[in-house]
């Protein structure tokens, strides 16, 4: 269950020995994870290892079967970006971005102004009135990211946000997310299937075992955000990718 | 297929069939009370245009009134069922029972309740009964159709039940409601026709009643004219509904 945080003030959200069971099947845990303010953490692991479950626990969207979830982020201070853009098809880009602000009780005019600014930050100035069906996949994901950032969250959770996009678009979006993230530096948790993406976007990469997911390995990287232009060719990047890939391979073999 | 071809093909087929019919009637010298030739039907249409128009209006108005009544019950009930699983559980089996019971079977009962002086009550009531289910189930399905991740976002941002209904569930229901309306429009005409036929003679003056009356009197050309008018009415109603649906959906999703 969510409780008021008694942990260090730097901790934005944490899972302590959580276990999640659906019916009699354990999908996660025991699992512990602490997200600190200003940090960027990537979660990689085989399909069905409970990554998304861990994310939902951190978001406060569901309670664990056992263990504790501590969340310092209050109502409206957590943002989630899902694998699909998850936009309301009947609403314009502007209305979609303004939605969390409106739900928080911010007056329509002010919410629209903030939403317009958020859209401009993700490079979508001029597309305010377009509806999701009129946007490309990459643009729709940008709207989704703008919506997540519009509330200036303390905790930003991203569940394979670029999985459905092409390589060029996902690299561009990764850079954009990191440069936007730099502004407020919310605690960021990033779930991905791509080891390179994980290493590129996070200063801590956690490899999970097949379900029920546990932590198998943890790789720490130098912060250095935003990444330098040639970061992907640097030895530090290659080494980290190797290390994470190796841990992931071990995880897969355990599963097989 | 080009627009012209797609319009011309059914038209051409109709003309061929009508020509065959006309030739058969003349060649075989069929008596008019058995099968009137298309030319005779056309003449009947022209002669009785005013009466047919009035009869069509009677049928149409009771079907439309029935739609409104059915929507007034189905809408709020679907909202209640969408919000409360208990209400859904309670209502759903009854709604399905109402749906699968043939309207023809309950028509005589409703007609006798309405009484000889007010057959229009029966036509409207029966049309409303058949229109109810597609409206109800369309609205209920639609209200529960919102993207689960979008529902989660509403949880995340602490949306109230009212905000969720107004900003998520009701707009998400729109395409399903429109589909329900389209089906209900067609069914409401069937309901009205069944009721008119059940009422038989009496004071009902709709198209179906005209069909029954003229058949009894072997004025077959008029029977066919009324049938033709009924078909035009139903096709027209369907076309108008579909155009409205397309237009609203275009607006809804922006293209």
Interface residues (C-beta under 8 A of the other chain):
Chain A: X56 X59 X60 X61 X75 X76 X78 X79 X80 X82 X84 X86 X88 X89 X90 X91 X92 X99 X100 X102 X103 X104 X130 X131 X132 X133 X134 X151
Chain B: X147 X149 X150 X152 X153 X154 X155 X156 X157 X158 X159 X163 X167 X168 X171 X172 X174 X252 X253 X254 X255
